[in-house]
Structures are given as structure tokens and as C-alpha cells.
Amino acid sequence: MIDGVVFDLDGVLLQSEEVWDAVRERYVRDRGGRYDDEVQRAMMGMSAPEWSRYLHEEAGVPDEPEAINRDVVALMLGAYRNALPLLPGAAEAVRRTAETFPLALASSSNREVFEAVLELGGLAECFDATVSSEEVERGKPAPDVYLEAARRLDVAPERCAAVEDSHAGIRSAKSAGMRVVAIPNASYPPDDEALALADVVVRSLDELTTEVLSG
């Protein structure tokens, strides 16, 4: 029995991985750091404290992690206010799901970023609870952000369905004991091992029905 649904944001509702990638790459290269496929993939699912520290310690950005986080967030907010890349069917899927289930958001994005996205997209009122992975001890693929989302939603994790797109996110939600509905990210697809952990795989948000979520 499913009594609540937890959405990821980046790659599920928002075609944002490309934006994060472009913003961080430009930021890192402007400061003489290294940005390649290894760096990009390593940061997927990391919380803001984790990826800003990673860019400082592993990618050679001389700025302190706090400054990296602040500057990148400012660039992301500017990009979203200029053009919000909601995925096709995202708003409809959220509103449709909210008619049946209480909703939470479990995001690796900073709270400042995802709150702006929900307001810009007209979706803020659909969510009963929101959590950023910067508010828990460990980012995805650890289960912390999904466990906290369930706690704030006041629904047991095993009675929640999670909607995810990435290898780190799928592992995070599954480790939390949730039913996992995977919508693989076309640009940054999850690996086969992670995808096999999902309870069901659908091709798009249009296929995200009450029946799919409930199992």
C-alpha cells in the first residue's frame, strides 16, 4: 500500500543536469580547475556541501567550498529565472499525483534553488514536504534524504513511492525501503545495475499513473 509519493527534481521534473553541468564546467574552467566526464559523473547525486568540497579538493578550484557553493547557486538561479527547463508533462504529473497522494520532494539541489524552481513552475502548493540533501548527513546514493522526506511527510518509507532518474537517486530511494519508479534520464542514463533495482521503469512522466505508483 502506497500512502505517499516522493519526487526527485533534477532529471525527473526538470531538464537541469545539462544546466548544472554547463554552469559548473564554466565556473571550474574559469578558475583553472579540471572538468571532465569523471568529475561530472562523480558529482551526480552529491549534496551541495559534498560537490563544492569535491570541486575544491579534487577538481582544483582554488576558492573555498562555501564560496564555490554560493557562486554556483547564484549562476543557477540566474539561469532558471531566464528559462525554466521543466520537462514535458512535469507540471501535469505533479498535479495529477497530488490529487491522490501527499507529495514530498527529495532533491540534491540547494533549498534556495528548488524553492525558486517550484515557485517559477507554479508547483510549490503541490508539495507537503521538501528536503534538500544539504540538510541531511549524506547525499545520494545514501538513503538519508529519502528517509527525511518520509519523516517530514509522516509516512513510513516502505509506504512511499519514489520517482527517480539517476543511478545515485535510484540507489538512495531503494536503500530507504521505498518502491522505486524509474524514469531513466536520456542524457545521463543510470547504469544497468542501478536500473535493475527499480520496481518499475517507465519511459516518460505521461506514464506515471496512480496504478504505476501503487504497484
C-alpha positions as CSV (number, residue, x, y, z in Angstrom):
1,M,0.0,0.0,0.0
2,I,1.4,3.4,-1.0
3,D,0.4,6.4,1.1
4,G,2.9,9.0,-0.2
5,V,5.0,9.9,-3.2
6,V,8.5,11.4,-3.2
7,F,9.7,13.1,-6.3
8,D,13.3,13.8,-7.2
9,L,13.7,17.1,-9.1
10,D,16.8,17.2,-11.4
11,G,16.2,14.9,-14.3
12,V,12.7,13.9,-13.3
13,L,10.8,17.2,-13.3
14,L,13.5,19.5,-14.6
15,Q,15.9,19.0,-17.5
16,S,18.5,20.5,-15.3
17,E,21.5,18.2,-15.3
18,E,22.7,19.9,-18.5
19,V,22.3,23.3,-16.8
20,W,24.2,22.3,-13.7
21,D,26.8,20.7,-15.9
22,A,27.3,23.8,-18.1
23,V,27.3,26.2,-15.1
24,R,29.8,24.2,-13.1
25,E,32.0,23.5,-16.1
26,R,32.3,27.2,-16.9
27,Y,32.8,28.1,-13.3
28,V,35.6,25.5,-12.8
29,R,37.4,26.2,-16.1
30,D,37.3,30.0,-15.4
31,R,39.2,29.2,-12.2
32,G,41.8,26.9,-13.7
33,G,40.2,23.7,-12.5
34,R,39.6,20.3,-14.1
35,Y,36.2,19.4,-15.5
36,D,35.7,16.2,-17.4
37,D,33.4,13.2,-17.5
38,E,34.9,11.8,-14.3
39,V,34.2,15.0,-12.4
40,Q,30.7,15.4,-13.8
41,R,29.7,11.8,-13.0
42,A,31.2,11.9,-9.6
43,M,29.1,14.8,-8.6
44,M,25.7,13.4,-9.6
45,G,23.6,13.0,-6.5
46,M,26.1,14.8,-4.2
47,S,24.7,17.4,-1.8
48,A,25.9,21.0,-2.2
49,P,28.5,20.7,0.6
50,E,29.8,17.5,-1.0
51,W,30.1,18.7,-4.6
52,S,31.5,22.1,-3.6
53,R,34.1,20.4,-1.4
54,Y,34.8,17.9,-4.3
55,L,35.4,20.8,-6.7
56,H,37.9,22.4,-4.3
57,E,39.7,19.2,-3.2
58,E,39.6,17.0,-6.4
59,A,39.0,19.4,-9.4
60,G,41.5,22.0,-8.4
61,V,39.2,25.0,-7.8
62,P,41.1,27.4,-5.5
63,D,38.0,29.0,-3.9
64,E,36.8,27.7,-0.6
65,P,33.8,25.3,-0.8
66,E,31.5,27.8,0.8
67,A,32.3,30.4,-1.9
68,I,32.0,27.8,-4.7
69,N,28.5,26.8,-3.5
70,R,27.4,30.4,-3.2
71,D,28.7,31.4,-6.6
72,V,27.3,28.4,-8.5
73,V,23.9,28.7,-6.8
74,A,23.7,32.3,-7.9
75,L,24.5,31.3,-11.5
76,M,21.9,28.5,-11.4
77,L,19.2,30.9,-10.1
78,G,20.0,33.3,-12.9
79,A,19.8,30.5,-15.5
80,Y,16.4,29.3,-14.2
81,R,14.9,32.7,-14.0
82,N,15.9,33.3,-17.6
83,A,14.4,29.9,-18.8
84,L,13.0,27.2,-16.5
85,P,13.6,23.8,-18.2
86,L,10.6,21.9,-16.9
87,L,10.4,18.5,-18.7
88,P,7.3,17.8,-20.8
89,G,4.4,16.6,-18.7
90,A,6.2,17.6,-15.4
91,A,3.6,20.0,-14.1
92,E,0.7,17.8,-15.1
93,A,2.3,14.7,-13.5
94,V,2.8,16.5,-10.2
95,R,-0.7,17.9,-10.1
96,R,-2.2,14.6,-11.1
97,T,-0.3,12.7,-8.4
98,A,-1.1,15.3,-5.8
99,E,-4.8,14.6,-6.3
100,T,-4.3,11.1,-4.9
101,F,-1.2,11.2,-2.6
102,P,0.6,13.6,-0.3
103,L,3.8,14.6,-2.1
104,A,7.4,15.3,-0.9
105,L,10.4,16.5,-2.8
106,A,13.8,14.9,-2.1
107,S,16.4,16.9,-4.0
108,S,20.2,17.2,-4.3
109,S,19.7,20.8,-5.2
110,N,20.1,23.5,-2.6
111,R,16.9,24.6,-1.0
112,E,17.2,28.1,-2.4
113,V,17.4,26.6,-5.9
114,F,14.5,24.1,-5.7
115,E,12.2,26.6,-3.9
116,A,12.7,29.0,-6.8
117,V,12.0,26.3,-9.3
118,L,8.7,25.2,-7.6
119,E,7.6,28.8,-7.4
120,L,8.5,29.6,-11.0
121,G,6.8,26.4,-12.1
122,G,3.7,27.0,-10.1
123,L,4.1,23.8,-8.2
124,A,5.0,24.8,-4.7
125,E,1.5,24.3,-3.3
126,C,1.5,20.6,-4.5
127,F,4.2,19.6,-2.0
128,D,3.5,18.9,1.6
129,A,7.2,18.4,2.4
130,T,10.6,19.3,0.8
131,V,14.1,18.2,1.7
132,S,17.5,19.2,0.3
133,S,20.3,16.7,0.7
134,E,22.4,19.6,2.2
135,E,20.0,19.3,5.2
136,V,21.0,15.7,5.9
137,E,24.3,14.0,6.7
138,R,24.9,12.3,3.4
139,G,23.7,12.9,-0.2
140,K,22.5,10.3,-2.6
141,P,23.2,7.3,-3.1
142,A,22.9,7.2,0.7
143,P,19.2,6.9,1.8
144,D,19.3,9.9,4.2
145,V,17.4,12.5,2.0
146,Y,14.6,10.0,1.3
147,L,14.3,8.9,4.9
148,E,14.0,12.5,5.9
149,A,11.4,13.2,3.2
150,A,9.3,10.3,4.5
151,R,9.7,11.6,8.1
152,R,8.5,15.1,7.1
153,L,5.7,13.6,5.1
154,D,4.7,11.5,8.2
155,V,4.6,8.3,6.1
156,A,6.7,5.2,6.7
157,P,9.4,4.9,4.0
158,E,8.1,1.5,2.9
159,R,4.7,3.0,2.2
160,C,6.2,5.6,-0.1
161,A,6.9,5.5,-3.8
162,A,9.9,7.4,-5.1
163,V,10.3,8.8,-8.7
164,E,13.9,8.8,-9.8
165,D,16.1,9.1,-12.9
166,S,19.7,8.5,-11.9
167,H,21.9,5.8,-10.6
168,A,22.5,7.6,-7.3
169,G,18.9,8.5,-6.9
170,I,17.6,5.0,-7.6
171,R,20.0,3.5,-5.1
172,S,19.1,6.2,-2.5
173,A,15.4,5.6,-2.7
174,K,15.8,1.8,-2.7
175,S,18.1,1.9,0.3
176,A,15.4,3.9,2.1
177,G,13.0,1.0,1.5
178,M,10.7,2.8,-0.9
179,R,9.0,1.5,-4.1
180,V,11.1,3.0,-6.9
181,V,9.6,4.1,-10.2
182,A,12.5,4.9,-12.6
183,I,12.3,7.3,-15.5
184,P,15.8,7.0,-16.9
185,N,17.5,10.2,-17.8
186,A,18.1,10.2,-21.5
187,S,21.2,12.4,-21.3
188,Y,22.7,10.8,-18.2
189,P,21.2,7.3,-18.0
190,P,21.5,5.2,-14.9
191,D,23.8,2.2,-15.1
192,D,22.2,-1.2,-15.6
193,E,22.9,-2.4,-12.1
194,A,21.1,0.6,-10.6
195,L,18.2,0.4,-13.1
196,A,17.7,-3.3,-12.1
197,L,16.9,-2.1,-8.5
198,A,13.9,-0.2,-9.7
199,D,10.5,-1.8,-9.1
200,V,9.2,-0.4,-12.4
201,V,10.6,1.5,-15.3
202,V,8.6,3.9,-17.4
203,R,9.6,6.0,-20.4
204,S,8.1,9.3,-19.5
205,L,6.1,11.3,-17.0
206,D,3.0,10.7,-19.0
207,E,3.2,7.1,-18.0
208,L,3.4,8.0,-14.3
209,T,-0.1,6.9,-13.2
210,T,-1.7,6.1,-9.8
211,E,-1.5,2.4,-10.8
212,V,2.2,2.5,-11.6
213,L,3.0,4.3,-8.3
214,S,0.8,2.0,-6.2
215,G,2.1,-1.3,-7.8
